[in-house]
């Protein structure tokens, strides 16, 4: 696993977050927007740095098991993990809010991906 995002991956991630931000604004989503963007940045960052364990989790064919395992993995990130800071606030939320943010973020990316190639 890489210890941080490469400059190229950071640019890719920044552009994707910018497009996501514009998408959220165009749909009037202002409540919790920063939480969604941070979650999406962290989730994408885990993939881009090549976190093997996380990639194994998200390749699970059972969506419910994948979501549960991904949530648990994120909740258990340690402060020394290179992507921890994107999830720091998210981890402090009660689990019902974590689930809601995760599901809405996945929905946002899914909708945005249908319209354009964001990554």
URWO-V738723 format. One record per residue. N is the residue number from 1. SS is DSSP state (H for helix, E for strand, C for the rest). OMEGA is omega in degrees with one decimal (999 if undefined). Layout:
# URWO-V738723
N|SS|OMEGA, N|SS|OMEGA
This chain:
# URWO-V738723
1|C|175.5, 2|C|-179.2, 3|C|178.2, 4|C|178.1, 5|C|173.7, 6|C|178.7, 7|H|179.5, 8|H|179.8, 9|H|177.0, 10|H|177.8, 11|H|178.0, 12|H|-178.6, 13|H|179.2, 14|H|178.1, 15|H|179.0, 16|H|178.9, 17|H|177.9, 18|H|178.1, 19|H|178.9, 20|H|177.9, 21|H|178.8, 22|H|177.7, 23|H|-179.4, 24|H|178.6, 25|H|-178.7, 26|H|178.2, 27|C|176.4, 28|C|-179.6, 29|C|177.7, 30|C|177.6, 31|C|176.6, 32|C|-177.7, 33|H|-177.6, 34|H|177.9, 35|H|177.9, 36|H|-178.5, 37|H|178.2, 38|H|179.1, 39|H|-179.4, 40|H|177.8, 41|H|179.9, 42|H|-179.9, 43|H|179.2, 44|H|178.7, 45|H|177.7, 46|H|178.4, 47|H|-174.7, 48|H|178.4, 49|C|176.9, 50|C|177.7, 51|C|-173.2, 52|H|-177.7, 53|H|-180.0, 54|H|178.2, 55|H|176.4, 56|H|-179.2, 57|H|-175.1, 58|H|174.9, 59|C|177.4, 60|C|-178.0, 61|C|179.6, 62|C|-175.5, 63|H|-178.3, 64|H|178.6, 65|H|178.6, 66|H|-178.9, 67|H|178.8, 68|H|-178.6, 69|H|178.2, 70|H|178.6, 71|H|179.4, 72|H|179.6, 73|H|-179.5, 74|H|179.4, 75|H|-176.3, 76|C|177.6, 77|C|178.1, 78|C|-177.7, 79|C|-178.8, 80|C|176.9, 81|C|-175.2, 82|C|-177.5, 83|C|-175.9, 84|H|-174.4, 85|H|176.8, 86|H|-177.3, 87|H|-172.7, 88|H|-179.7, 89|H|179.6, 90|H|-178.5, 91|H|-177.8, 92|H|-179.5, 93|C|172.1, 94|C|-173.4, 95|H|179.9, 96|H|176.7, 97|H|177.9, 98|H|-179.8, 99|H|-178.9, 100|H|179.5, 101|H|-179.7, 102|H|-178.3, 103|H|178.4, 104|H|178.5, 105|H|177.7, 106|H|178.0, 107|H|179.8, 108|H|-179.3, 109|H|178.6, 110|H|179.1, 111|H|-179.3, 112|H|179.6, 113|H|177.7, 114|H|-176.1, 115|H|-177.0, 116|C|177.2, 117|C|-174.3, 118|C|178.3, 119|C|999
